[in-house]
Amino acid sequence: MVNLTINGIPVSVEEGTTILEAARSAQVHIPTLCYLKDINEIGACRVCVVEVEGSAKLVTACNNKVWEGMVIHTNSPKVRESRRNNVELILSQHDCQCPTCVRSGNCSLQSLANSLGILHLPFKQQLPKSDWPMDFPLIRDAKKCIKCMRCVQVCDKITGLNIWDVAGTGSRTTVDVSGNRKIKESDCALCGQCITHCPVGALRERDDVQRALDVLADPEKITVVQVAPAVRTSWGEPFGLSREFATVKRLVAALREIGFNYIFDTNFSADLTIMEEGTEFLDRLKKGELDQYPMFTSCCPGWVRFMKSQYPDMVDQLSSAKSPQQMFGAVAKTYYAKLLDVDPSRIVSVSVMPCIAKKHECDIPSINDADAGQDVDLVLTTREISRLIREEFIDPSTLPEEEFDAPLGVGSGAGVIFGATGGVMEAALRTAYYLATGQNPDPDSFRKVRGMDGWKEAEFHLAGQDLKVAVASGLKNTRRLMEAIRKGTVKYDFVEIMACPGGCAGGGGQPIRDGEELAGERCQVLYGLDRVNNLRFSHENPSVQKCYQDYLGKPMSHLAHKLLHTDHHAWKMPGEPETISEEV
């Protein structure tokens, strides 16, 4: 243990502790801007500087360790002056039009400047030019970038794709797409982790709120909205609502008040996905198609983009099943249009997702099979739907609970856990067991695949056969798993991948709480909802059963394959070869 003094307070911490961690253990606040624990500890912003007795210069608290007898002052006149000057310099190269910034009110720089009482800028502002394709799902505004390096480090250490890098020299130094590429030329997976870890508004999703408002204002259009499982865990966060109060039924009430005609649960199509994917898995297993490589889930479009750009020779191992979002869109414009007895061209299919890769997914031309334009016309992230609620001046704290519409509003507990890492695997195994044996397992039989570990594996006995499965979340963990599979050091039958750590609960479209990782907490909400659901198996969903009975026939039928499956080779990632050499 090391003994030191911080602002006159005696503190004892383990050897190797940083000044910042030591101060936090003593409830002493040292402001930070660029710091992310274990990810970005480079002291780039110089905001966390402190004065150490005996040292001529101020030192950064985030990456300097304590020593025995150290005496630290975290807010001395010298520290305050330096900290204020550093923030003023950052602001001189930052677009300070806060009222028009998506992060206004939730911006670490804005909060810090307010705390320091900065009312005017002593330095002349010099803003870089911002040139970015505004139709791309991920938007970067160079004028707001504070060069904190968080996005670079997150993409390197969590995603492992190295999309961002330092560009320019001297005063022109900034952050841009690596390798002198344009973003549309890159292999970005669109996981959005750079967005959720940016302390300011330099990175955000393409805003489609106005598109939604335009559709809602058109009396000829019928709006059908679906709500993804993970959204119900987080939509209330920007409003300060507890998870117990901010139920999905209150979100339904908000969406109804906004003016959406029909409000459904993506859990319905998650159950549909399990029926198709589970049937496909058992069929491919029986045919011996998984002897060398496993079948991979295909629900996560960020993962599919990663697979296509990094391992194009293995794309055939992806399940051909569409994601729940796309399945829902196809069903909405066929089966549901038939139930409503309306022309499918009048239906506008909107999805509320915790993800920005979904914005790309719905625009893939080859994924649309309902013959009524795009199967999903518009994707709003959880953050966008919260902004839309604000824009409509709705007070969520006064909303009652309202039910989803029928019949596409019914979802099982298996469907709801799709939002957690391991949830797709667990849901699939529950139904695969039933399809193979004709009996339901204990719904918690496959809980070994739960948890926040980046790479999990488990083995189960299913219909006289031992199945080995794996689950990974976060694309750097995924790369480790993929390399091990290719080298033959591990062998699996079925693998679930989610691009974002923790799965959709930690998605790139979720509300941002700077410095806090909430995926684990949100996942626990999903498992709690599964536990209390009367339906815990996808194959027992009565709405799914009726959809097959009245329209699709059976899983993997000709119509089901047309509407609910896709060809992953029908579109290309930047740099993806047109054909795959047999030597690969």
Solvent accessible surface area in square Angstrom, and as a share of the most:
residue,aa,sasa,rsa
1,M,146,0.65
2,V,12,0.07
3,N,77,0.40
4,L,7,0.04
5,T,41,0.24
6,I,0,0.00
7,N,66,0.34
8,G,60,0.58
9,I,72,0.37
10,P,115,0.72
11,V,14,0.08
12,S,63,0.41
13,V,14,0.08
14,E,119,0.53
15,E,147,0.66
16,G,36,0.35
17,T,23,0.13
18,T,21,0.12
19,I,0,0.00
20,L,0,0.00
21,E,55,0.24
22,A,0,0.00
23,A,0,0.00
24,R,117,0.43
25,S,71,0.46
26,A,22,0.17
27,Q,163,0.72
28,V,17,0.10
29,H,149,0.67
30,I,2,0.01
31,P,18,0.11
32,T,32,0.19
33,L,1,0.00
34,C,2,0.01
35,Y,18,0.07
36,L,11,0.06
37,K,114,0.48
38,D,105,0.54
39,I,28,0.14
40,N,0,0.00
41,E,64,0.29
42,I,74,0.37
43,G,2,0.02
44,A,45,0.35
45,C,13,0.08
46,R,107,0.39
47,V,0,0.00
48,C,2,0.01
49,V,6,0.03
50,V,0,0.00
51,E,45,0.20
52,V,2,0.01
53,E,101,0.45
54,G,90,0.87
55,S,43,0.27
56,A,95,0.73
57,K,163,0.69
58,L,30,0.15
59,V,36,0.21
60,T,5,0.03
61,A,0,0.00
62,C,1,0.01
63,N,63,0.32
64,N,56,0.29
65,K,126,0.53
66,V,11,0.06
67,W,133,0.47
68,E,107,0.48
69,G,51,0.50
70,M,5,0.02
71,V,45,0.26
72,I,0,0.00
73,H,60,0.27
74,T,5,0.03
75,N,77,0.40
76,S,19,0.12
77,P,96,0.60
78,K,92,0.39
79,V,0,0.00
80,R,117,0.43
81,E,113,0.51
82,S,30,0.19
83,R,7,0.03
84,R,81,0.30
85,N,60,0.31
86,N,29,0.15
87,V,0,0.00
88,E,12,0.05
89,L,91,0.45
90,I,29,0.15
91,L,14,0.07
92,S,9,0.06
93,Q,60,0.27
94,H,11,0.05
95,D,19,0.10
96,C,48,0.29
97,Q,114,0.51
98,C,40,0.24
99,P,122,0.77
100,T,117,0.68
101,C,21,0.13
102,V,50,0.29
103,R,10,0.04
104,S,53,0.34
105,G,74,0.71
106,N,65,0.33
107,C,14,0.08
108,S,25,0.16
109,L,2,0.01
110,Q,40,0.18
111,S,62,0.40
112,L,16,0.08
113,A,11,0.08
114,N,105,0.54
115,S,91,0.59
116,L,41,0.20
117,G,36,0.35
118,I,20,0.10
119,L,166,0.83
120,H,131,0.59
121,L,56,0.28
122,P,76,0.48
123,F,81,0.34
124,K,171,0.72
125,Q,71,0.32
126,Q,117,0.52
127,L,73,0.36
128,P,53,0.33
129,K,194,0.82
130,S,45,0.29
131,D,125,0.65
132,W,32,0.11
133,P,45,0.28
134,M,114,0.51
135,D,90,0.47
136,F,18,0.07
137,P,10,0.06
138,L,1,0.00
139,I,4,0.02
140,R,13,0.05
141,D,28,0.14
142,A,13,0.10
143,K,61,0.26
144,K,19,0.08
145,C,13,0.08
146,I,21,0.11
147,K,59,0.25
148,C,12,0.07
149,M,40,0.18
150,R,7,0.03
151,C,12,0.07
152,V,10,0.06
153,Q,30,0.14
154,V,0,0.00
155,C,9,0.06
156,D,41,0.21
157,K,93,0.39
158,I,32,0.16
159,T,4,0.02
160,G,11,0.11
161,L,12,0.06
162,N,78,0.40
163,I,3,0.01
164,W,6,0.02
165,D,69,0.36
166,V,68,0.39
167,A,36,0.28
168,G,49,0.47
169,T,93,0.54
170,G,65,0.63
171,S,98,0.63
172,R,178,0.65
173,T,42,0.25
174,T,33,0.19
175,V,2,0.01
176,D,57,0.29
177,V,8,0.05
178,S,16,0.11
179,G,67,0.64
180,N,155,0.79
181,R,73,0.27
182,K,130,0.55
183,I,4,0.02
184,K,96,0.41
185,E,103,0.46
186,S,1,0.01
187,D,30,0.16
188,C,10,0.06
189,A,2,0.01
190,L,1,0.00
191,C,14,0.08
192,G,1,0.01
193,Q,6,0.03
194,C,11,0.07
195,I,1,0.01
196,T,24,0.14
197,H,12,0.05
198,C,8,0.05
199,P,0,0.00
200,V,1,0.01
201,G,3,0.03
202,A,5,0.04
203,L,5,0.03
204,R,60,0.22
205,E,1,0.01
206,R,35,0.13
207,D,63,0.33
208,D,3,0.02
209,V,7,0.04
210,Q,107,0.48
211,R,115,0.42
212,A,1,0.01
213,L,36,0.18
214,D,83,0.43
215,V,32,0.18
216,L,42,0.21
217,A,81,0.63
218,D,52,0.27
219,P,121,0.76
220,E,111,0.50
221,K,76,0.32
222,I,19,0.10
223,T,3,0.02
224,V,0,0.00
225,V,0,0.00
226,Q,0,0.00
227,V,0,0.00
228,A,4,0.03
229,P,11,0.07
230,A,0,0.00
231,V,0,0.00
232,R,19,0.07
233,T,4,0.02
234,S,1,0.01
235,W,0,0.00
236,G,2,0.02
237,E,23,0.10
238,P,50,0.32
239,F,41,0.17
240,G,70,0.68
241,L,30,0.15
242,S,58,0.37
243,R,51,0.19
244,E,145,0.65
245,F,63,0.26
246,A,6,0.04
247,T,39,0.23
248,V,23,0.13
249,K,73,0.31
250,R,43,0.16
251,L,0,0.00
252,V,0,0.00
253,A,4,0.03
254,A,0,0.00
255,L,0,0.00
256,R,83,0.30
257,E,109,0.49
258,I,15,0.08
259,G,37,0.36
260,F,8,0.03
261,N,77,0.39
262,Y,65,0.25
263,I,0,0.00
264,F,0,0.00
265,D,6,0.03
266,T,3,0.02
267,N,6,0.03
268,F,0,0.00
269,S,0,0.00
270,A,0,0.00
271,D,0,0.00
272,L,0,0.00
273,T,0,0.00
274,I,0,0.00
275,M,19,0.09
276,E,0,0.00
277,E,0,0.00
278,G,1,0.01
279,T,36,0.21
280,E,8,0.04
281,F,1,0.00
282,L,38,0.19
283,D,52,0.27
284,R,29,0.11
285,L,31,0.15
286,K,180,0.76
287,K,132,0.56
288,G,31,0.30
289,E,85,0.38
290,L,3,0.01
291,D,108,0.56
292,Q,129,0.57
293,Y,47,0.18
294,P,1,0.00
295,M,0,0.00
296,F,0,0.00
297,T,2,0.01
298,S,5,0.03
299,C,12,0.07
300,C,17,0.10
301,P,8,0.05
302,G,1,0.01
303,W,0,0.00
304,V,10,0.06
305,R,13,0.05
306,F,0,0.00
307,M,0,0.00
308,K,0,0.00
309,S,26,0.17
310,Q,44,0.20
311,Y,8,0.03
312,P,25,0.16
313,D,44,0.23
314,M,1,0.01
315,V,2,0.01
316,D,94,0.49
317,Q,26,0.12
318,L,5,0.02
319,S,0,0.00
320,S,26,0.17
321,A,0,0.00
322,K,3,0.01
323,S,1,0.00
324,P,11,0.07
325,Q,1,0.01
326,Q,0,0.00
327,M,0,0.00
328,F,1,0.00
329,G,0,0.00
330,A,0,0.00
331,V,1,0.00
332,A,0,0.00
333,K,3,0.01
334,T,22,0.13
335,Y,7,0.03
336,Y,8,0.03
337,A,3,0.02
338,K,138,0.59
339,L,93,0.46
340,L,46,0.23
341,D,128,0.66
342,V,36,0.21
343,D,82,0.43
344,P,44,0.27
345,S,68,0.44
346,R,91,0.33
347,I,3,0.02
348,V,13,0.07
349,S,0,0.00
350,V,1,0.01
351,S,0,0.00
352,V,0,0.00
353,M,6,0.03
354,P,3,0.02
355,C,19,0.11
356,I,0,0.00
357,A,1,0.00
358,K,15,0.06
359,K,1,0.00
360,H,38,0.17
361,E,10,0.04
362,C,4,0.02
363,D,65,0.34
364,I,12,0.06
365,P,109,0.69
366,S,42,0.27
367,I,9,0.05
368,N,36,0.19
369,D,32,0.17
370,A,10,0.08
371,D,128,0.66
372,A,17,0.13
373,G,60,0.58
374,Q,54,0.24
375,D,0,0.00
376,V,0,0.00
377,D,32,0.17
378,L,4,0.02
379,V,2,0.01
380,L,0,0.00
381,T,0,0.00
382,T,0,0.00
383,R,25,0.09
384,E,0,0.00
385,I,0,0.00
386,S,4,0.03
387,R,56,0.21
388,L,0,0.00
389,I,0,0.00
390,R,129,0.47
391,E,87,0.39
392,E,66,0.30
393,F,192,0.80
394,I,16,0.08
395,D,76,0.40
396,P,7,0.04
397,S,59,0.38
398,T,101,0.58
399,L,12,0.06
400,P,77,0.48
401,E,85,0.38
402,E,53,0.24
403,E,111,0.50
404,F,34,0.14
405,D,36,0.19
406,A,80,0.62
407,P,38,0.24
408,L,0,0.00
409,G,12,0.12
410,V,50,0.29
411,G,15,0.14
412,S,0,0.00
413,G,0,0.00
414,A,0,0.00
415,G,0,0.00
416,V,4,0.02
417,I,0,0.00
418,F,10,0.04
419,G,1,0.01
420,A,0,0.00
421,T,2,0.01
422,G,0,0.00
423,G,0,0.00
424,V,0,0.00
425,M,0,0.00
426,E,0,0.00
427,A,0,0.00
428,A,0,0.00
429,L,2,0.01
430,R,0,0.00
431,T,0,0.00
432,A,2,0.01
433,Y,59,0.22
434,Y,78,0.30
435,L,65,0.33
436,A,40,0.31
437,T,55,0.32
438,G,51,0.49
439,Q,124,0.55
440,N,63,0.32
441,P,15,0.09
442,D,90,0.47
443,P,30,0.19
444,D,42,0.22
445,S,50,0.32
446,F,10,0.04
447,R,132,0.48
448,K,139,0.59
449,V,0,0.00
450,R,43,0.16
451,G,37,0.35
452,M,93,0.42
453,D,97,0.50
454,G,20,0.19
455,W,63,0.22
456,K,17,0.07
457,E,91,0.41
458,A,9,0.07
459,E,96,0.43
460,F,22,0.09
461,H,121,0.54
462,L,9,0.05
463,A,62,0.48
464,G,66,0.64
465,Q,84,0.37
466,D,88,0.46
467,L,1,0.01
468,K,68,0.29
469,V,0,0.00
470,A,0,0.00
471,V,0,0.00
472,A,0,0.00
473,S,2,0.01
474,G,1,0.01
475,L,0,0.00
476,K,90,0.38
477,N,40,0.20
478,T,0,0.00
479,R,70,0.25
480,R,128,0.47
481,L,0,0.00
482,M,0,0.00
483,E,64,0.29
484,A,15,0.12
485,I,7,0.04
486,R,86,0.31
487,K,150,0.64
488,G,58,0.55
489,T,101,0.58
490,V,34,0.20
491,K,93,0.39
492,Y,1,0.00
493,D,19,0.10
494,F,2,0.01
495,V,0,0.00
496,E,0,0.00
497,I,1,0.01
498,M,6,0.03
499,A,3,0.02
500,C,13,0.08
501,P,45,0.28
502,G,1,0.01
503,G,1,0.01
504,C,41,0.25
505,A,0,0.00
506,G,14,0.13
507,G,2,0.02
508,G,0,0.00
509,G,0,0.00
510,Q,1,0.01
511,P,11,0.07
512,I,11,0.06
513,R,105,0.38
514,D,46,0.24
515,G,60,0.58
516,E,86,0.39
517,E,127,0.57
518,L,19,0.09
519,A,10,0.07
520,G,22,0.21
521,E,93,0.42
522,R,9,0.03
523,C,5,0.03
524,Q,121,0.54
525,V,39,0.23
526,L,0,0.00
527,Y,12,0.05
528,G,17,0.16
529,L,69,0.34
530,D,0,0.00
531,R,155,0.56
532,V,113,0.65
533,N,47,0.24
534,N,156,0.80
535,L,38,0.19
536,R,36,0.13
537,F,15,0.06
538,S,0,0.00
539,H,13,0.06
540,E,65,0.29
541,N,0,0.00
542,P,71,0.45
543,S,11,0.07
544,V,2,0.01
545,Q,92,0.41
546,K,106,0.45
547,C,0,0.00
548,Y,15,0.06
549,Q,143,0.64
550,D,70,0.36
551,Y,55,0.21
552,L,4,0.02
553,G,51,0.49
554,K,134,0.57
555,P,29,0.18
556,M,60,0.27
557,S,20,0.13
558,H,161,0.72
559,L,55,0.27
560,A,0,0.00
561,H,90,0.40
562,K,86,0.36
563,L,3,0.02
564,L,0,0.00
565,H,5,0.02
566,T,26,0.15
567,D,81,0.42
568,H,19,0.08
569,H,69,0.31
570,A,54,0.42
571,W,35,0.12
572,K,74,0.31
573,M,5,0.02
574,P,46,0.29
575,G,83,0.80
576,E,15,0.07
577,P,58,0.37
578,E,134,0.60
579,T,114,0.66
580,I,59,0.30
581,S,55,0.35
582,E,172,0.77
583,E,158,0.71
584,V,102,0.59
